[in-house]
Amino acid sequence: MLISVGMLCAYSPSTAGDISYIDYLFLGDYVDRGAHSLETILLLLALKVEHPNSVHLIRGNHEAEDINALFGFRSECIERLGEAEGLETWQMLNNVFNWLPLAALIEDKILCMHGGIGRDIHTIEDIARLQRPLTMEKGGQTLMDLLWYVLQTLHCSCSYENGLFIAPAFIS
Ligand SMILES: [Mn+2]
């Protein structure tokens, strides 16, 4: 699964899908999910530039250089762009990934992240205090949980705790 998309606003049929009226939240893993990672991440970044208040990208566990070096993105960059430019592009995009937000809170009610809240995260502030740019090494257990944690007993894709819906992307 490449992306998860949430449409956050009510809309009429005439505006269905229109980015001018609807916010889009993408929940990570923009690379390593097929042969067109470069097109995917560059399109999403272009959309973010064009519609900064309507397009929201949070980080997945494949937005980390040690992971996407193993699962295809690094190889794709080299195959498509050549050794030097491919590696430079791969490194630049991984530098961008270190700046991506780690979670999204919708109207103070729905908390979204790629992985889960794990055992270390108890408040929104526990997430907010992580300073970006952030590598996996610096992020510690909190970052690991946000990007990797998978609830073992959940039967649906959302849970409800302490007044918040928790909505992990639930994709690995
Ligand atoms: Mn994933």
Residues whose N, C-alpha, C, O or C-beta is under 5 A from the ligand:
A	BS01	MN	D29 G60 N61 I171 S172
